[in-house]
Amino acid sequence: MTHATHPTLAQTLAPHRSALRDLALVVGGAVLIALIAQVEIPLKPVPVTLQTLGVLLVGAALGWKRGTASLGTYLGAGIIGLPVFAGGGAGLAKLAGPSGGYLIGFLLAAGLVGFLVQRFALDRRVLGTALAMLAGTALIYAVGLPWLAATTGLRGAALLNAGLTPFLLGDTLKLGLAALLLPGAWTLTRR
């Protein structure tokens, strides 16, 4: 039994599939995330950045396969030493440190958001987009918080104060912005 999939925004804007188009979309998404990762508020042990905005938009706009590939490209670039992580960080040590779980969560979240929008066309309306992106954001925390606990020894309220509370307002604003941008882009494709 096959499940219906809905075209992504990228597929709608560039309907003629080619390996070059897919490569450009994947690399473009990775570059977007690398650029906005440099906008940060340096908190310890995990900085506040705009990365989640990019992760949510890339996953939704590209779909689960290309979104996951884009985040894999981003992580790979950082691992091999390109300064793409927050504050120009790079290297395997960054991935193994306190932020590593959030970075891995980005990969999973892009895939989840992409799957949800392709499977259920949730990106056409603000509420649906917000729900898909809320699921992606929750997944980032579900991976990031245990990783942060394992790498820092923080537990309970101290863990939440370091790895959740400082991000809630910003992530809510980023999610709201992304949830407005995507349906707005779909409206433009219908004109």
MODELLER restraints for C-alpha pairs under 7 A, 6 or more apart:
rsr = mdl.restraints
at = mdl.atoms
rsr.add(forms.Gaussian(group=physical.xy_distance, feature=features.Distance(at['CA:4:A'], at['CA:119:A']), mean=6.47, stdev=0.5))
rsr.add(forms.Gaussian(group=physical.xy_distance, feature=features.Distance(at['CA:5:A'], at['CA:118:A']), mean=5.12, stdev=0.5))
rsr.add(forms.Gaussian(group=physical.xy_distance, feature=features.Distance(at['CA:5:A'], at['CA:119:A']), mean=4.81, stdev=0.5))
rsr.add(forms.Gaussian(group=physical.xy_distance, feature=features.Distance(at['CA:6:A'], at['CA:118:A']), mean=4.72, stdev=0.5))
rsr.add(forms.Gaussian(group=physical.xy_distance, feature=features.Distance(at['CA:6:A'], at['CA:119:A']), mean=6.14, stdev=0.5))
rsr.add(forms.Gaussian(group=physical.xy_distance, feature=features.Distance(at['CA:6:A'], at['CA:121:A']), mean=5.84, stdev=0.5))
rsr.add(forms.Gaussian(group=physical.xy_distance, feature=features.Distance(at['CA:7:A'], at['CA:118:A']), mean=6.29, stdev=0.5))
rsr.add(forms.Gaussian(group=physical.xy_distance, feature=features.Distance(at['CA:8:A'], at['CA:61:A']), mean=5.68, stdev=0.5))
rsr.add(forms.Gaussian(group=physical.xy_distance, feature=features.Distance(at['CA:8:A'], at['CA:62:A']), mean=5.99, stdev=0.5))
rsr.add(forms.Gaussian(group=physical.xy_distance, feature=features.Distance(at['CA:8:A'], at['CA:63:A']), mean=5.85, stdev=0.5))
rsr.add(forms.Gaussian(group=physical.xy_distance, feature=features.Distance(at['CA:8:A'], at['CA:118:A']), mean=6.30, stdev=0.5))
rsr.add(forms.Gaussian(group=physical.xy_distance, feature=features.Distance(at['CA:9:A'], at['CA:61:A']), mean=5.00, stdev=0.5))
rsr.add(forms.Gaussian(group=physical.xy_distance, feature=features.Distance(at['CA:9:A'], at['CA:62:A']), mean=6.83, stdev=0.5))
rsr.add(forms.Gaussian(group=physical.xy_distance, feature=features.Distance(at['CA:9:A'], at['CA:186:A']), mean=6.93, stdev=0.5))
rsr.add(forms.Gaussian(group=physical.xy_distance, feature=features.Distance(at['CA:10:A'], at['CA:61:A']), mean=5.66, stdev=0.5))
rsr.add(forms.Gaussian(group=physical.xy_distance, feature=features.Distance(at['CA:10:A'], at['CA:62:A']), mean=5.57, stdev=0.5))
rsr.add(forms.Gaussian(group=physical.xy_distance, feature=features.Distance(at['CA:26:A'], at['CA:66:A']), mean=5.80, stdev=0.5))
rsr.add(forms.Gaussian(group=physical.xy_distance, feature=features.Distance(at['CA:26:A'], at['CA:67:A']), mean=6.93, stdev=0.5))
rsr.add(forms.Gaussian(group=physical.xy_distance, feature=features.Distance(at['CA:26:A'], at['CA:69:A']), mean=6.19, stdev=0.5))
rsr.add(forms.Gaussian(group=physical.xy_distance, feature=features.Distance(at['CA:26:A'], at['CA:70:A']), mean=4.34, stdev=0.5))
rsr.add(forms.Gaussian(group=physical.xy_distance, feature=features.Distance(at['CA:27:A'], at['CA:70:A']), mean=6.11, stdev=0.5))
rsr.add(forms.Gaussian(group=physical.xy_distance, feature=features.Distance(at['CA:29:A'], at['CA:58:A']), mean=5.79, stdev=0.5))
rsr.add(forms.Gaussian(group=physical.xy_distance, feature=features.Distance(at['CA:29:A'], at['CA:70:A']), mean=5.57, stdev=0.5))
rsr.add(forms.Gaussian(group=physical.xy_distance, feature=features.Distance(at['CA:30:A'], at['CA:70:A']), mean=5.10, stdev=0.5))
rsr.add(forms.Gaussian(group=physical.xy_distance, feature=features.Distance(at['CA:30:A'], at['CA:71:A']), mean=6.02, stdev=0.5))
rsr.add(forms.Gaussian(group=physical.xy_distance, feature=features.Distance(at['CA:30:A'], at['CA:73:A']), mean=6.14, stdev=0.5))
rsr.add(forms.Gaussian(group=physical.xy_distance, feature=features.Distance(at['CA:30:A'], at['CA:74:A']), mean=4.76, stdev=0.5))
rsr.add(forms.Gaussian(group=physical.xy_distance, feature=features.Distance(at['CA:32:A'], at['CA:54:A']), mean=6.69, stdev=0.5))
rsr.add(forms.Gaussian(group=physical.xy_distance, feature=features.Distance(at['CA:33:A'], at['CA:51:A']), mean=5.73, stdev=0.5))
rsr.add(forms.Gaussian(group=physical.xy_distance, feature=features.Distance(at['CA:33:A'], at['CA:54:A']), mean=5.30, stdev=0.5))
rsr.add(forms.Gaussian(group=physical.xy_distance, feature=features.Distance(at['CA:33:A'], at['CA:55:A']), mean=6.84, stdev=0.5))
rsr.add(forms.Gaussian(group=physical.xy_distance, feature=features.Distance(at['CA:34:A'], at['CA:74:A']), mean=6.94, stdev=0.5))
rsr.add(forms.Gaussian(group=physical.xy_distance, feature=features.Distance(at['CA:34:A'], at['CA:84:A']), mean=4.67, stdev=0.5))
rsr.add(forms.Gaussian(group=physical.xy_distance, feature=features.Distance(at['CA:34:A'], at['CA:85:A']), mean=6.43, stdev=0.5))
rsr.add(forms.Gaussian(group=physical.xy_distance, feature=features.Distance(at['CA:36:A'], at['CA:50:A']), mean=5.55, stdev=0.5))
rsr.add(forms.Gaussian(group=physical.xy_distance, feature=features.Distance(at['CA:36:A'], at['CA:51:A']), mean=5.90, stdev=0.5))
rsr.add(forms.Gaussian(group=physical.xy_distance, feature=features.Distance(at['CA:37:A'], at['CA:49:A']), mean=5.72, stdev=0.5))
rsr.add(forms.Gaussian(group=physical.xy_distance, feature=features.Distance(at['CA:37:A'], at['CA:50:A']), mean=5.86, stdev=0.5))
rsr.add(forms.Gaussian(group=physical.xy_distance, feature=features.Distance(at['CA:37:A'], at['CA:51:A']), mean=5.10, stdev=0.5))
rsr.add(forms.Gaussian(group=physical.xy_distance, feature=features.Distance(at['CA:37:A'], at['CA:85:A']), mean=6.01, stdev=0.5))
rsr.add(forms.Gaussian(group=physical.xy_distance, feature=features.Distance(at['CA:37:A'], at['CA:86:A']), mean=4.71, stdev=0.5))
rsr.add(forms.Gaussian(group=physical.xy_distance, feature=features.Distance(at['CA:38:A'], at['CA:86:A']), mean=5.19, stdev=0.5))
rsr.add(forms.Gaussian(group=physical.xy_distance, feature=features.Distance(at['CA:38:A'], at['CA:87:A']), mean=5.17, stdev=0.5))
rsr.add(forms.Gaussian(group=physical.xy_distance, feature=features.Distance(at['CA:38:A'], at['CA:88:A']), mean=6.50, stdev=0.5))
rsr.add(forms.Gaussian(group=physical.xy_distance, feature=features.Distance(at['CA:39:A'], at['CA:49:A']), mean=5.66, stdev=0.5))
rsr.add(forms.Gaussian(group=physical.xy_distance, feature=features.Distance(at['CA:39:A'], at['CA:50:A']), mean=6.22, stdev=0.5))
rsr.add(forms.Gaussian(group=physical.xy_distance, feature=features.Distance(at['CA:40:A'], at['CA:47:A']), mean=6.41, stdev=0.5))
rsr.add(forms.Gaussian(group=physical.xy_distance, feature=features.Distance(at['CA:40:A'], at['CA:48:A']), mean=5.42, stdev=0.5))
rsr.add(forms.Gaussian(group=physical.xy_distance, feature=features.Distance(at['CA:40:A'], at['CA:49:A']), mean=4.31, stdev=0.5))
rsr.add(forms.Gaussian(group=physical.xy_distance, feature=features.Distance(at['CA:40:A'], at['CA:50:A']), mean=7.00, stdev=0.5))
rsr.add(forms.Gaussian(group=physical.xy_distance, feature=features.Distance(at['CA:40:A'], at['CA:86:A']), mean=6.66, stdev=0.5))
rsr.add(forms.Gaussian(group=physical.xy_distance, feature=features.Distance(at['CA:40:A'], at['CA:87:A']), mean=6.82, stdev=0.5))
rsr.add(forms.Gaussian(group=physical.xy_distance, feature=features.Distance(at['CA:41:A'], at['CA:47:A']), mean=5.75, stdev=0.5))
rsr.add(forms.Gaussian(group=physical.xy_distance, feature=features.Distance(at['CA:41:A'], at['CA:48:A']), mean=5.02, stdev=0.5))
rsr.add(forms.Gaussian(group=physical.xy_distance, feature=features.Distance(at['CA:41:A'], at['CA:49:A']), mean=6.43, stdev=0.5))
rsr.add(forms.Gaussian(group=physical.xy_distance, feature=features.Distance(at['CA:42:A'], at['CA:48:A']), mean=6.49, stdev=0.5))
rsr.add(forms.Gaussian(group=physical.xy_distance, feature=features.Distance(at['CA:45:A'], at['CA:98:A']), mean=6.28, stdev=0.5))
rsr.add(forms.Gaussian(group=physical.xy_distance, feature=features.Distance(at['CA:45:A'], at['CA:162:A']), mean=6.91, stdev=0.5))
rsr.add(forms.Gaussian(group=physical.xy_distance, feature=features.Distance(at['CA:46:A'], at['CA:98:A']), mean=6.50, stdev=0.5))
rsr.add(forms.Gaussian(group=physical.xy_distance, feature=features.Distance(at['CA:46:A'], at['CA:99:A']), mean=5.60, stdev=0.5))
rsr.add(forms.Gaussian(group=physical.xy_distance, feature=features.Distance(at['CA:46:A'], at['CA:163:A']), mean=6.90, stdev=0.5))
rsr.add(forms.Gaussian(group=physical.xy_distance, feature=features.Distance(at['CA:48:A'], at['CA:167:A']), mean=6.60, stdev=0.5))
rsr.add(forms.Gaussian(group=physical.xy_distance, feature=features.Distance(at['CA:49:A'], at['CA:86:A']), mean=6.96, stdev=0.5))
rsr.add(forms.Gaussian(group=physical.xy_distance, feature=features.Distance(at['CA:53:A'], at['CA:174:A']), mean=5.33, stdev=0.5))
rsr.add(forms.Gaussian(group=physical.xy_distance, feature=features.Distance(at['CA:53:A'], at['CA:175:A']), mean=6.65, stdev=0.5))
rsr.add(forms.Gaussian(group=physical.xy_distance, feature=features.Distance(at['CA:53:A'], at['CA:178:A']), mean=6.48, stdev=0.5))
rsr.add(forms.Gaussian(group=physical.xy_distance, feature=features.Distance(at['CA:55:A'], at['CA:106:A']), mean=6.18, stdev=0.5))
rsr.add(forms.Gaussian(group=physical.xy_distance, feature=features.Distance(at['CA:55:A'], at['CA:110:A']), mean=5.71, stdev=0.5))
rsr.add(forms.Gaussian(group=physical.xy_distance, feature=features.Distance(at['CA:56:A'], at['CA:110:A']), mean=6.05, stdev=0.5))
rsr.add(forms.Gaussian(group=physical.xy_distance, feature=features.Distance(at['CA:56:A'], at['CA:113:A']), mean=6.78, stdev=0.5))
rsr.add(forms.Gaussian(group=physical.xy_distance, feature=features.Distance(at['CA:56:A'], at['CA:133:A']), mean=6.04, stdev=0.5))
rsr.add(forms.Gaussian(group=physical.xy_distance, feature=features.Distance(at['CA:57:A'], at['CA:178:A']), mean=6.25, stdev=0.5))
rsr.add(forms.Gaussian(group=physical.xy_distance, feature=features.Distance(at['CA:58:A'], at['CA:67:A']), mean=5.64, stdev=0.5))
rsr.add(forms.Gaussian(group=physical.xy_distance, feature=features.Distance(at['CA:58:A'], at['CA:110:A']), mean=6.74, stdev=0.5))
rsr.add(forms.Gaussian(group=physical.xy_distance, feature=features.Distance(at['CA:59:A'], at['CA:67:A']), mean=4.41, stdev=0.5))
rsr.add(forms.Gaussian(group=physical.xy_distance, feature=features.Distance(at['CA:59:A'], at['CA:110:A']), mean=4.00, stdev=0.5))
rsr.add(forms.Gaussian(group=physical.xy_distance, feature=features.Distance(at['CA:59:A'], at['CA:111:A']), mean=6.05, stdev=0.5))
rsr.add(forms.Gaussian(group=physical.xy_distance, feature=features.Distance(at['CA:59:A'], at['CA:113:A']), mean=5.46, stdev=0.5))
rsr.add(forms.Gaussian(group=physical.xy_distance, feature=features.Distance(at['CA:59:A'], at['CA:114:A']), mean=4.56, stdev=0.5))
rsr.add(forms.Gaussian(group=physical.xy_distance, feature=features.Distance(at['CA:60:A'], at['CA:113:A']), mean=5.60, stdev=0.5))
rsr.add(forms.Gaussian(group=physical.xy_distance, feature=features.Distance(at['CA:60:A'], at['CA:114:A']), mean=4.65, stdev=0.5))
rsr.add(forms.Gaussian(group=physical.xy_distance, feature=features.Distance(at['CA:60:A'], at['CA:117:A']), mean=6.14, stdev=0.5))
rsr.add(forms.Gaussian(group=physical.xy_distance, feature=features.Distance(at['CA:60:A'], at['CA:123:A']), mean=6.91, stdev=0.5))
rsr.add(forms.Gaussian(group=physical.xy_distance, feature=features.Distance(at['CA:62:A'], at['CA:114:A']), mean=6.78, stdev=0.5))
rsr.add(forms.Gaussian(group=physical.xy_distance, feature=features.Distance(at['CA:63:A'], at['CA:114:A']), mean=3.85, stdev=0.5))
rsr.add(forms.Gaussian(group=physical.xy_distance, feature=features.Distance(at['CA:63:A'], at['CA:115:A']), mean=6.22, stdev=0.5))
rsr.add(forms.Gaussian(group=physical.xy_distance, feature=features.Distance(at['CA:63:A'], at['CA:118:A']), mean=6.26, stdev=0.5))
rsr.add(forms.Gaussian(group=physical.xy_distance, feature=features.Distance(at['CA:64:A'], at['CA:110:A']), mean=6.56, stdev=0.5))
rsr.add(forms.Gaussian(group=physical.xy_distance, feature=features.Distance(at['CA:64:A'], at['CA:111:A']), mean=4.21, stdev=0.5))
rsr.add(forms.Gaussian(group=physical.xy_distance, feature=features.Distance(at['CA:64:A'], at['CA:112:A']), mean=6.57, stdev=0.5))
rsr.add(forms.Gaussian(group=physical.xy_distance, feature=features.Distance(at['CA:64:A'], at['CA:113:A']), mean=6.98, stdev=0.5))
rsr.add(forms.Gaussian(group=physical.xy_distance, feature=features.Distance(at['CA:64:A'], at['CA:114:A']), mean=3.90, stdev=0.5))
rsr.add(forms.Gaussian(group=physical.xy_distance, feature=features.Distance(at['CA:64:A'], at['CA:115:A']), mean=4.88, stdev=0.5))
rsr.add(forms.Gaussian(group=physical.xy_distance, feature=features.Distance(at['CA:65:A'], at['CA:111:A']), mean=6.75, stdev=0.5))
rsr.add(forms.Gaussian(group=physical.xy_distance, feature=features.Distance(at['CA:67:A'], at['CA:110:A']), mean=5.44, stdev=0.5))
rsr.add(forms.Gaussian(group=physical.xy_distance, feature=features.Distance(at['CA:67:A'], at['CA:111:A']), mean=5.95, stdev=0.5))
rsr.add(forms.Gaussian(group=physical.xy_distance, feature=features.Distance(at['CA:67:A'], at['CA:114:A']), mean=6.55, stdev=0.5))
rsr.add(forms.Gaussian(group=physical.xy_distance, feature=features.Distance(at['CA:68:A'], at['CA:107:A']), mean=5.68, stdev=0.5))
rsr.add(forms.Gaussian(group=physical.xy_distance, feature=features.Distance(at['CA:68:A'], at['CA:110:A']), mean=5.70, stdev=0.5))
rsr.add(forms.Gaussian(group=physical.xy_distance, feature=features.Distance(at['CA:68:A'], at['CA:111:A']), mean=5.00, stdev=0.5))
rsr.add(forms.Gaussian(group=physical.xy_distance, feature=features.Distance(at['CA:71:A'], at['CA:106:A']), mean=6.99, stdev=0.5))
rsr.add(forms.Gaussian(group=physical.xy_distance, feature=features.Distance(at['CA:71:A'], at['CA:107:A']), mean=5.15, stdev=0.5))
rsr.add(forms.Gaussian(group=physical.xy_distance, feature=features.Distance(at['CA:72:A'], at['CA:107:A']), mean=6.45, stdev=0.5))
rsr.add(forms.Gaussian(group=physical.xy_distance, feature=features.Distance(at['CA:78:A'], at['CA:84:A']), mean=5.48, stdev=0.5))
rsr.add(forms.Gaussian(group=physical.xy_distance, feature=features.Distance(at['CA:78:A'], at['CA:85:A']), mean=6.24, stdev=0.5))
rsr.add(forms.Gaussian(group=physical.xy_distance, feature=features.Distance(at['CA:78:A'], at['CA:90:A']), mean=4.71, stdev=0.5))
rsr.add(forms.Gaussian(group=physical.xy_distance, feature=features.Distance(at['CA:78:A'], at['CA:91:A']), mean=5.65, stdev=0.5))
rsr.add(forms.Gaussian(group=physical.xy_distance, feature=features.Distance(at['CA:79:A'], at['CA:90:A']), mean=6.12, stdev=0.5))
rsr.add(forms.Gaussian(group=physical.xy_distance, feature=features.Distance(at['CA:79:A'], at['CA:91:A']), mean=4.35, stdev=0.5))
rsr.add(forms.Gaussian(group=physical.xy_distance, feature=features.Distance(at['CA:79:A'], at['CA:92:A']), mean=4.85, stdev=0.5))
rsr.add(forms.Gaussian(group=physical.xy_distance, feature=features.Distance(at['CA:80:A'], at['CA:91:A']), mean=5.99, stdev=0.5))
rsr.add(forms.Gaussian(group=physical.xy_distance, feature=features.Distance(at['CA:81:A'], at['CA:90:A']), mean=4.94, stdev=0.5))
rsr.add(forms.Gaussian(group=physical.xy_distance, feature=features.Distance(at['CA:81:A'], at['CA:91:A']), mean=4.86, stdev=0.5))
rsr.add(forms.Gaussian(group=physical.xy_distance, feature=features.Distance(at['CA:82:A'], at['CA:90:A']), mean=5.79, stdev=0.5))
rsr.add(forms.Gaussian(group=physical.xy_distance, feature=features.Distance(at['CA:83:A'], at['CA:89:A']), mean=5.05, stdev=0.5))
rsr.add(forms.Gaussian(group=physical.xy_distance, feature=features.Distance(at['CA:83:A'], at['CA:90:A']), mean=4.85, stdev=0.5))
rsr.add(forms.Gaussian(group=physical.xy_distance, feature=features.Distance(at['CA:84:A'], at['CA:90:A']), mean=6.34, stdev=0.5))
rsr.add(forms.Gaussian(group=physical.xy_distance, feature=features.Distance(at['CA:94:A'], at['CA:100:A']), mean=6.47, stdev=0.5))
rsr.add(forms.Gaussian(group=physical.xy_distance, feature=features.Distance(at['CA:97:A'], at['CA:151:A']), mean=6.35, stdev=0.5))
rsr.add(forms.Gaussian(group=physical.xy_distance, feature=features.Distance(at['CA:98:A'], at['CA:147:A']), mean=6.73, stdev=0.5))
rsr.add(forms.Gaussian(group=physical.xy_distance, feature=features.Distance(at['CA:98:A'], at['CA:148:A']), mean=4.82, stdev=0.5))
rsr.add(forms.Gaussian(group=physical.xy_distance, feature=features.Distance(at['CA:98:A'], at['CA:151:A']), mean=5.63, stdev=0.5))
rsr.add(forms.Gaussian(group=physical.xy_distance, feature=features.Distance(at['CA:98:A'], at['CA:152:A']), mean=6.77, stdev=0.5))
rsr.add(forms.Gaussian(group=physical.xy_distance, feature=features.Distance(at['CA:99:A'], at['CA:148:A']), mean=6.91, stdev=0.5))
rsr.add(forms.Gaussian(group=physical.xy_distance, feature=features.Distance(at['CA:101:A'], at['CA:143:A']), mean=5.33, stdev=0.5))
rsr.add(forms.Gaussian(group=physical.xy_distance, feature=features.Distance(at['CA:101:A'], at['CA:144:A']), mean=3.95, stdev=0.5))
rsr.add(forms.Gaussian(group=physical.xy_distance, feature=features.Distance(at['CA:101:A'], at['CA:147:A']), mean=4.97, stdev=0.5))
rsr.add(forms.Gaussian(group=physical.xy_distance, feature=features.Distance(at['CA:101:A'], at['CA:148:A']), mean=6.79, stdev=0.5))
rsr.add(forms.Gaussian(group=physical.xy_distance, feature=features.Distance(at['CA:102:A'], at['CA:140:A']), mean=5.63, stdev=0.5))
rsr.add(forms.Gaussian(group=physical.xy_distance, feature=features.Distance(at['CA:102:A'], at['CA:141:A']), mean=6.86, stdev=0.5))
rsr.add(forms.Gaussian(group=physical.xy_distance, feature=features.Distance(at['CA:102:A'], at['CA:143:A']), mean=6.37, stdev=0.5))
rsr.add(forms.Gaussian(group=physical.xy_distance, feature=features.Distance(at['CA:102:A'], at['CA:144:A']), mean=4.19, stdev=0.5))
rsr.add(forms.Gaussian(group=physical.xy_distance, feature=features.Distance(at['CA:105:A'], at['CA:139:A']), mean=6.30, stdev=0.5))
rsr.add(forms.Gaussian(group=physical.xy_distance, feature=features.Distance(at['CA:105:A'], at['CA:140:A']), mean=4.16, stdev=0.5))
rsr.add(forms.Gaussian(group=physical.xy_distance, feature=features.Distance(at['CA:105:A'], at['CA:143:A']), mean=5.44, stdev=0.5))
rsr.add(forms.Gaussian(group=physical.xy_distance, feature=features.Distance(at['CA:105:A'], at['CA:144:A']), mean=6.37, stdev=0.5))
rsr.add(forms.Gaussian(group=physical.xy_distance, feature=features.Distance(at['CA:106:A'], at['CA:140:A']), mean=5.96, stdev=0.5))
rsr.add(forms.Gaussian(group=physical.xy_distance, feature=features.Distance(at['CA:109:A'], at['CA:136:A']), mean=4.34, stdev=0.5))
rsr.add(forms.Gaussian(group=physical.xy_distance, feature=features.Distance(at['CA:109:A'], at['CA:137:A']), mean=6.79, stdev=0.5))
rsr.add(forms.Gaussian(group=physical.xy_distance, feature=features.Distance(at['CA:109:A'], at['CA:139:A']), mean=5.98, stdev=0.5))
rsr.add(forms.Gaussian(group=physical.xy_distance, feature=features.Distance(at['CA:109:A'], at['CA:140:A']), mean=6.21, stdev=0.5))
rsr.add(forms.Gaussian(group=physical.xy_distance, feature=features.Distance(at['CA:110:A'], at['CA:136:A']), mean=6.91, stdev=0.5))
rsr.add(forms.Gaussian(group=physical.xy_distance, feature=features.Distance(at['CA:112:A'], at['CA:136:A']), mean=6.12, stdev=0.5))
rsr.add(forms.Gaussian(group=physical.xy_distance, feature=features.Distance(at['CA:113:A'], at['CA:132:A']), mean=5.42, stdev=0.5))
rsr.add(forms.Gaussian(group=physical.xy_distance, feature=features.Distance(at['CA:113:A'], at['CA:133:A']), mean=6.00, stdev=0.5))
rsr.add(forms.Gaussian(group=physical.xy_distance, feature=features.Distance(at['CA:113:A'], at['CA:136:A']), mean=5.68, stdev=0.5))
rsr.add(forms.Gaussian(group=physical.xy_distance, feature=features.Distance(at['CA:116:A'], at['CA:122:A']), mean=6.67, stdev=0.5))
rsr.add(forms.Gaussian(group=physical.xy_distance, feature=features.Distance(at['CA:116:A'], at['CA:132:A']), mean=6.12, stdev=0.5))
rsr.add(forms.Gaussian(group=physical.xy_distance, feature=features.Distance(at['CA:117:A'], at['CA:123:A']), mean=5.50, stdev=0.5))
rsr.add(forms.Gaussian(group=physical.xy_distance, feature=features.Distance(at['CA:122:A'], at['CA:128:A']), mean=4.38, stdev=0.5))
rsr.add(forms.Gaussian(group=physical.xy_distance, feature=features.Distance(at['CA:122:A'], at['CA:129:A']), mean=5.20, stdev=0.5))
rsr.add(forms.Gaussian(group=physical.xy_distance, feature=features.Distance(at['CA:122:A'], at['CA:132:A']), mean=6.77, stdev=0.5))
rsr.add(forms.Gaussian(group=physical.xy_distance, feature=features.Distance(at['CA:123:A'], at['CA:129:A']), mean=4.46, stdev=0.5))
rsr.add(forms.Gaussian(group=physical.xy_distance, feature=features.Distance(at['CA:123:A'], at['CA:182:A']), mean=6.26, stdev=0.5))
rsr.add(forms.Gaussian(group=physical.xy_distance, feature=features.Distance(at['CA:123:A'], at['CA:183:A']), mean=5.97, stdev=0.5))
rsr.add(forms.Gaussian(group=physical.xy_distance, feature=features.Distance(at['CA:124:A'], at['CA:183:A']), mean=4.78, stdev=0.5))
rsr.add(forms.Gaussian(group=physical.xy_distance, feature=features.Distance(at['CA:124:A'], at['CA:186:A']), mean=6.33, stdev=0.5))
rsr.add(forms.Gaussian(group=physical.xy_distance, feature=features.Distance(at['CA:125:A'], at['CA:183:A']), mean=5.28, stdev=0.5))
rsr.add(forms.Gaussian(group=physical.xy_distance, feature=features.Distance(at['CA:126:A'], at['CA:179:A']), mean=5.23, stdev=0.5))
rsr.add(forms.Gaussian(group=physical.xy_distance, feature=features.Distance(at['CA:126:A'], at['CA:180:A']), mean=5.76, stdev=0.5))
rsr.add(forms.Gaussian(group=physical.xy_distance, feature=features.Distance(at['CA:126:A'], at['CA:183:A']), mean=6.06, stdev=0.5))
rsr.add(forms.Gaussian(group=physical.xy_distance, feature=features.Distance(at['CA:129:A'], at['CA:179:A']), mean=5.11, stdev=0.5))
rsr.add(forms.Gaussian(group=physical.xy_distance, feature=features.Distance(at['CA:130:A'], at['CA:175:A']), mean=6.59, stdev=0.5))
rsr.add(forms.Gaussian(group=physical.xy_distance, feature=features.Distance(at['CA:130:A'], at['CA:176:A']), mean=6.79, stdev=0.5))
rsr.add(forms.Gaussian(group=physical.xy_distance, feature=features.Distance(at['CA:130:A'], at['CA:179:A']), mean=5.04, stdev=0.5))
rsr.add(forms.Gaussian(group=physical.xy_distance, feature=features.Distance(at['CA:133:A'], at['CA:175:A']), mean=6.49, stdev=0.5))
rsr.add(forms.Gaussian(group=physical.xy_distance, feature=features.Distance(at['CA:145:A'], at['CA:163:A']), mean=6.07, stdev=0.5))
rsr.add(forms.Gaussian(group=physical.xy_distance, feature=features.Distance(at['CA:149:A'], at['CA:155:A']), mean=6.22, stdev=0.5))
rsr.add(forms.Gaussian(group=physical.xy_distance, feature=features.Distance(at['CA:149:A'], at['CA:159:A']), mean=6.54, stdev=0.5))
